[in-house]
Amino acid sequence: MVPLPRMPDGTKENGMTTEQIDRTVVTQEPAAAGQETVQTDRRRTTRTGPEGSEFARRVVVLLFGLVQIVIGARIVLLVLDARESNVLVSAILNVSQIFVAPFEGILRTDSLHAAGSTLDITAIVAFVGWTIIELIVLWAIGIFRRQPASSQA
């Protein structure tokens, strides 16, 4: 078993578990010559939630995942030539347009049309672009992640 690294205040930390050991020397009355009683209290605290950087990472993955789902749904609906008069299809196309708009005009062709279907090239570029932005944000969060100090035996 690897010992937990010691913190300056006498606590040990391993991921989400903190163990604190308090030792007190107690002398009982009447004290026999040189006899002492040592009392040891142990407290182990376990945190149930993720730490700050892990929570931030999860929120970023959730938000970018929702954006990617909406853009993916846009691509599929346009390829399948879904009726834009349908309320659900119209809502997905309108919401996804917010995330696709910054990527319009990057390529000479924004979409390809064939037999009523549309391959939205801009939406594909937006999907890749948002994924790259997500990776950059996750990398930045990872820089500030606290790692436990390596224990020395």
C-alpha positions as CSV (number, residue, x, y, z in Angstrom):
1,M,0.0,0.0,0.0
2,V,1.4,3.4,-1.0
3,P,1.3,5.9,1.9
4,L,-0.7,9.1,1.4
5,P,1.4,12.2,1.0
6,R,1.6,14.3,4.1
7,M,0.2,17.9,4.0
8,P,1.8,20.6,6.3
9,D,-1.1,20.5,8.8
10,G,-0.8,16.7,9.4
11,T,-3.5,15.7,6.9
12,K,-3.0,13.2,4.1
13,E,-4.7,13.6,0.8
14,N,-5.4,11.1,-2.0
15,G,-7.7,12.3,-4.7
16,M,-11.0,13.0,-3.1
17,T,-10.2,11.4,0.3
18,T,-8.6,13.4,3.1
19,E,-7.3,11.6,6.3
20,Q,-6.3,13.7,9.3
21,I,-4.4,12.2,12.2
22,D,-4.3,14.0,15.5
23,R,-2.0,12.7,18.3
24,T,-2.2,14.0,21.8
25,V,0.0,13.0,24.7
26,V,-2.2,12.7,27.9
27,T,-0.7,12.2,31.3
28,Q,-3.0,10.6,33.8
29,E,-3.1,11.5,37.5
30,P,-1.4,10.2,39.6
31,A,1.4,9.7,37.0
32,A,3.7,6.8,37.5
33,A,7.3,7.6,36.9
34,G,7.6,8.4,33.2
35,Q,4.4,6.9,32.0
36,E,2.4,8.7,29.4
37,T,-0.7,7.7,27.5
38,V,-0.9,8.5,23.8
39,Q,-4.4,9.2,22.4
40,T,-4.8,9.0,18.6
41,D,-7.8,10.4,16.7
42,R,-8.3,9.6,13.1
43,R,-10.8,11.4,10.8
44,R,-11.3,10.4,7.2
45,T,-13.4,12.8,5.0
46,T,-14.5,11.9,1.6
47,R,-15.8,14.5,-0.9
48,T,-18.5,13.3,-3.1
49,G,-18.3,15.9,-5.9
50,P,-15.7,16.6,-8.5
51,E,-13.1,19.3,-7.9
52,G,-13.3,22.7,-9.6
53,S,-11.4,22.0,-12.8
54,E,-13.1,18.6,-13.3
55,F,-16.5,20.3,-12.9
56,A,-15.5,23.0,-15.4
57,R,-14.3,20.3,-17.8
58,R,-17.7,18.5,-17.6
59,V,-19.6,21.8,-18.1
60,V,-17.5,22.6,-21.2
61,V,-18.0,19.1,-22.7
62,L,-21.7,19.3,-22.1
63,L,-22.1,22.7,-23.7
64,F,-20.0,22.0,-26.7
65,G,-21.7,18.6,-27.0
66,L,-25.1,20.3,-27.2
67,V,-23.7,22.6,-30.0
68,Q,-22.3,19.6,-31.9
69,I,-25.6,17.7,-31.6
70,V,-27.6,20.7,-33.0
71,I,-25.1,21.1,-35.9
72,G,-25.2,17.4,-36.6
73,A,-29.0,17.4,-36.6
74,R,-28.9,20.3,-39.1
75,I,-26.6,18.3,-41.4
76,V,-28.8,15.2,-41.3
77,L,-32.0,17.1,-41.7
78,L,-30.7,19.0,-44.8
79,V,-29.3,15.8,-46.4
80,L,-32.6,14.0,-45.8
81,D,-34.5,17.0,-47.3
82,A,-36.7,17.5,-44.2
83,R,-39.7,19.8,-44.6
84,E,-38.7,23.2,-43.2
85,S,-42.4,24.0,-42.5
86,N,-42.3,21.4,-39.7
87,V,-41.9,23.2,-36.3
88,L,-39.2,20.9,-35.0
89,V,-37.1,21.0,-38.2
90,S,-37.5,24.8,-38.4
91,A,-36.4,25.2,-34.7
92,I,-33.3,23.0,-35.2
93,L,-32.3,24.9,-38.4
94,N,-32.8,28.3,-36.7
95,V,-30.9,27.4,-33.6
96,S,-28.1,25.7,-35.5
97,Q,-27.8,28.8,-37.8
98,I,-26.5,30.7,-34.7
99,F,-23.5,28.3,-34.4
100,V,-22.9,27.9,-38.2
101,A,-23.0,31.6,-39.0
102,P,-19.4,32.4,-37.9
103,F,-18.1,29.9,-40.3
104,E,-20.0,31.0,-43.4
105,G,-17.8,32.2,-46.3
106,I,-14.7,30.3,-45.3
107,L,-15.0,28.1,-48.3
108,R,-16.1,29.1,-51.8
109,T,-19.0,26.7,-51.7
110,D,-21.3,26.8,-48.7
111,S,-23.5,23.8,-49.8
112,L,-24.0,21.2,-52.4
113,H,-27.4,20.5,-53.9
114,A,-28.7,17.2,-55.5
115,A,-32.3,16.0,-56.0
116,G,-33.7,18.2,-53.2
117,S,-31.0,17.2,-50.7
118,T,-28.5,19.7,-49.4
119,L,-25.1,18.9,-48.1
120,D,-24.3,21.9,-45.9
121,I,-20.5,22.2,-46.2
122,T,-20.5,25.3,-43.9
123,A,-22.2,23.2,-41.1
124,I,-19.5,20.5,-41.5
125,V,-16.8,23.2,-41.2
126,A,-18.6,24.6,-38.2
127,F,-18.8,21.2,-36.6
128,V,-15.0,20.8,-37.0
129,G,-14.4,24.4,-35.9
130,W,-16.5,24.0,-32.7
131,T,-14.7,20.7,-31.9
132,I,-11.3,22.4,-32.2
133,I,-12.4,25.3,-30.0
134,E,-13.7,22.7,-27.4
135,L,-10.3,21.0,-27.4
136,I,-8.5,24.3,-26.9
137,V,-10.8,25.2,-24.0
138,L,-10.3,21.7,-22.4
139,W,-6.5,22.1,-22.8
140,A,-6.7,25.5,-21.1
141,I,-8.7,24.0,-18.2
142,G,-6.2,21.2,-17.9
143,I,-3.3,23.6,-17.4
144,F,-4.9,24.8,-14.2
145,R,-5.8,21.3,-12.9
146,R,-4.2,20.5,-9.5
147,Q,-2.4,17.2,-9.4
148,P,-1.5,15.6,-6.1
149,A,2.2,15.9,-5.2
150,S,4.2,12.7,-5.7
151,S,4.8,10.9,-2.5
152,Q,8.2,10.2,-1.3
153,A,8.7,7.1,0.9
